[in-house]
């Protein structure tokens, strides 16, 4: 018999429930920071200062895209959580389907913005001209890698 993977979050010790929910989120954010740090170390040691500056010039764009995705996903979670809490599984099924479709559309839009609008975003944040090529190349590489991971995990 399959084990039920749901957890009742409306009863029990609030501290334990909050920690059991928040710790995986915190670990995910830490791994994202670790990924960025390793990127910086590898680029700095193997490619050089100019390339490292190009990678650094994209930090604000990366932060904006990741923050936007986190916000959208949090927004998708609200109706899902409400219908789950109310034990209205038909509405929850519709909300999950809507969230999945929205995520696919969002992935496509972010990929288009990330690939086609990269130079414009770098100009918008006033990236120095000498860093445009390196920053743009890094941003496109990150976008293609991220999009590949989104589709494989989705």
C-alpha positions in Angstrom: 0.0 0.0 0.0 1.3 3.4 -0.9 2.2 5.8 1.9 0.2 9.1 1.9 2.7 11.9 1.1 0.4 14.8 2.3 1.0 16.6 5.6 -1.6 18.3 7.6 -0.3 21.9 8.1 -3.2 23.3 10.0 -2.8 21.4 13.2 0.1 20.6 15.4 3.1 22.5 16.7 3.3 25.7 14.7 7.1 26.0 15.1 7.6 22.4 13.9 5.3 22.9 10.9 6.9 26.2 9.9 10.4 24.8 10.2 9.5 21.6 8.2 8.2 23.9 5.5 10.8 26.6 5.6 14.0 24.5 5.9 13.8 23.0 2.4 13.1 26.5 0.9 16.2 27.8 2.8 18.3 24.9 1.5 17.1 25.6 -2.1 18.2 29.3 -1.8 21.5 28.3 -0.3 22.2 25.9 -3.2 21.3 28.7 -5.6 23.9 30.9 -3.9 26.4 28.1 -3.9 25.9 27.6 -7.6 26.5 31.3 -8.2 29.6 31.2 -6.0 31.1 28.2 -7.8 30.3 29.9 -11.2 32.3 32.9 -10.0 35.3 30.8 -8.8 35.4 28.7 -12.0 35.2 31.8 -14.3 37.6 33.8 -12.3 40.3 31.1 -12.1 40.0 29.6 -15.5 38.8 32.4 -17.8 40.1 35.6 -16.3 39.1 39.0 -14.9 37.2 40.4 -17.9 35.0 37.3 -18.2 34.4 37.4 -14.4 33.4 41.0 -14.7 31.0 40.0 -17.5 29.5 37.3 -15.2 29.2 39.8 -12.4 27.4 42.3 -14.6 24.5 39.9 -15.0 23.9 39.4 -11.2 21.0 41.9 -11.0 19.3 40.3 -14.0 19.7 36.8 -12.5 18.3 38.0 -9.2 15.3 39.7 -10.9 14.4 36.6 -12.9 14.8 34.2 -9.9 12.8 36.6 -7.7 10.0 36.9 -10.3 9.8 33.1 -10.7 9.6 32.7 -6.9 6.8 35.3 -6.7 4.8 33.8 -9.5 5.1 30.3 -8.0 4.1 31.7 -4.6 1.0 33.2 -6.3 0.2 29.9 -7.9 0.4 28.2 -4.5 -2.3 30.3 -2.9 -5.4 28.8 -4.6 -3.9 25.3 -4.5 -3.3 25.6 -0.8 -6.7 27.1 -0.2 -8.6 24.4 -2.1 -6.4 21.7 -0.4 -7.2 23.1 3.0 -10.9 23.2 2.2 -10.6 19.6 0.9 -12.1 20.8 -2.4 -10.0 18.5 -4.6 -11.8 19.3 -7.9 -10.9 23.0 -7.5 -7.4 22.0 -6.5 -7.0 19.9 -9.6 -8.0 22.9 -11.7 -5.6 25.2 -9.8 -2.7 22.7 -10.3 -3.5 22.4 -14.0 -3.7 26.2 -14.4 -0.4 26.5 -12.5 1.3 24.0 -14.8 0.1 25.7 -17.9 1.1 29.1 -16.5 4.5 27.7 -15.7 5.0 26.4 -19.2 4.0 29.8 -20.6 6.2 31.6 -18.1 9.2 29.4 -19.0 8.8 30.2 -22.7 8.4 33.9 -22.0 11.4 34.0 -19.7 13.5 32.1 -22.3 12.5 34.5 -25.0 13.3 37.5 -22.8 16.5 36.0 -21.6 17.8 35.1 -25.0 16.3 37.9 -27.2 16.3 40.7 -24.7 19.6 40.1 -23.0 21.5 43.0 -24.6 18.6 45.3 -23.9 18.5 44.3 -20.2 22.3 44.8 -19.9 21.9 48.3 -21.5 19.0 49.0 -19.2 21.1 48.3 -16.1 24.0 50.4 -17.6 26.5 47.6 -18.1 29.8 49.1 -19.3 30.3 48.5 -23.1 33.4 46.4 -22.6 31.4 43.9 -20.5 28.4 43.6 -22.8 29.7 40.7 -24.9 30.9 38.6 -22.0 27.8 39.4 -19.9 25.5 38.6 -22.8 27.2 35.3 -23.5 27.0 34.2 -19.9 23.3 35.3 -19.6 22.4 33.3 -22.7 24.3 30.2 -21.4 22.5 30.4 -18.1 19.2 30.9 -19.8 19.7 27.8 -22.0 20.9 25.7 -19.1 18.0 26.9 -16.9 15.4 26.3 -19.6 16.8 22.8 -20.2 16.6 22.0 -16.4 13.0 23.4 -16.2 11.8 21.2 -19.0 13.6 18.1 -17.6 12.3 18.6 -14.1 8.8 19.7 -15.2 
